[in-house]
């Protein structure tokens, strides 16, 4: 599965994975606002055998298929305050 990874200008260490470059239609508007200006970091081919540095590849693939995006955050101490759509496979934590 192909994915495109973006980093935001406002939340250091947070990365947004989507399936198609520049297609943010599945991403909640509030998440886009909180992350700030998005910069493409890389394109990556995901498969179940691939290891990712800070995310479980199985969870990323599942979220991309179900929700159209995956949000990777640096750790539990820096949660994004989000409202709106709460994806089932990639729950966005509340503060």
C-alpha positions, -999 to +999 in steps of 0.1 A: +000+000+000+014+034-010+013+063+015+024+099+015+037+113+048+034+150+057+047+169+087+030+199+101+044+233+109+027+236+143+031+202+159+067+191+159+071+153+157+036+148+144+031+132+110+001+127+088-001+096+065-026+097+036-030+074+006-029+099-022-007+130-024-025+162-015-058+145-010-069+156+025-106+150+019-107+123+046-088+143+072-109+163+097-106+200+091-097+207+127-068+183+124-055+202+094-059+235+113-040+222+143-011+208+123-006+240+104+010+241+070+018+206+058+050+197+040+054+164+022+082+144+038+082+112+017+062+086-002+065+051+013+053+017+002+038-001+032+035-038+037+029-059+068+066-070+069+079-035+069+091-019+101+084+018+109+104+037+134+076+051+155+044+034+144+030-001+140+027-007+103-004-029+108-022+000+126-011+024+099-024+002+071-057-004+089-063+033+096-055+042+060-080+016+047-107+025+072-103+062+078-082+075+049-054+088+071-032+080+101-019+105+126+015+097+142+023+117+173+056+119+192+044+106+226+016+107+251+028+140+266+019+160+235-017+153+225-035+172+198-068+188+210-092+177+183-129+176+178-152+164+150-147+130+133-132+104+155-119+075+134-126+041+148-092+025+139-070+054+148-086+071+178-074+107+183-069+111+220-087+139+240-068+161+264 
